[in-house]
């Protein structure tokens, strides 16, 4: 076997391995696309359906966030307006009349059984922060979307419970700061209301879904690699001729 033939074989093997990897990455992105489409459909069905009763306290221990996230529920109780926290948030695309920098008002809702559920009652702009204390003082029924604790990124400032500075919907952190007793492992984002502030119904339902373009990129790279090898191989055969 000549040196030129060995070079061609080596290039062919390397190309085949790289081609298989690129195609595999494309197939993986197609699987991710199917998963994301299913997730979006499930969230849309949960969030737009009629509210159902929230899980009872005896079911809390077995709840998994993936099974309840964005489920539309209702729950009855009494707000503890004297114990709540404000989570900083900037609404760039508000559904209601208020946006910009402000706060999500997280208030415990005490159930008849004595346990509590944290409710994100809605958004108040920074200039109207005092409106966070508004709310029903007697028994009330809340409808909204079940949420797990908010993920923290590298750019999220640390929460400071002592100073009352919050940047994430950290259920356990808020519960500890408010010294809550038995409480739900989830919170509820309250639906929009006609009672002014806090402004409910501001849950962001946005799920980037670029997996198809990623898959096409990987497949395109695989085809380009195959094309480059074919041109190279044809050139080698022409030189031998």
C-alpha positions, 0 to 999 in steps of 0.5 A: 500500500502506497503512502498516498493510499494510506493517507486516503484511508486514514482520512476516510476513517477519520471522516467516518468517525467525525461524520458519525459523531455529527450525525449523532449530535443531530439525532440527539437534538431531534430527540431534545426537540421532541422532549421540548415540544412535549414539555411545552404542550404539557405546560400549555395544557396545565396552565390554561385548564380550569383550576383544580384543587391544589394537592392536600397536605398529606400528598405534599411529601410525594410531589415532584416538580416535573409533575405539577409545574404550572398546574392551574389550581385553587386553594382556600385560606387566609393571607398572613399579610403581616409576614411576607417578602418582596422578591425583586423583579423587572418586568420587561413585557408586563401583561398588566398595566405595570412593569419595569423594576419592582417586586413579587409579593410572596405571602403565606396563605394559612389553610384551615388545617394550619399548614401554609402555602406561599402565594406570589400575589403579583407584581408591584412597581418599585414606586408603589411598593407600599401597595404590597400590603394590600390584600383580603384580610379574611378567608379567600380562594386563590387560583393560580399556577403551581411553581417550584423554587426558582433556579439561581444563575451565576448572575443572580445576587445572593438573597439577604433575608436579614435586610429583606433583599430577595432575588429568587422565589426560594420557597424554603429560604422564604419559609425559614425567614418568615419562620413558617411551620409546616408548609407546601413544597411549592408556591402558587403564582396568583392569577390576574385580578381586577383589584389593582395591585399586587398585579397577578397573572405575570407568570412568564411562560417562555421556553426557548426551543431552538433544537431543530436549528441545532439539529440542522446545523449538526447535519449540515456540518456532517454533509459539509465534512462528507463533501470535503472528503469526497473532493479530497478523495477525487483529487487523490485519485486524479493524481494517481491517474 
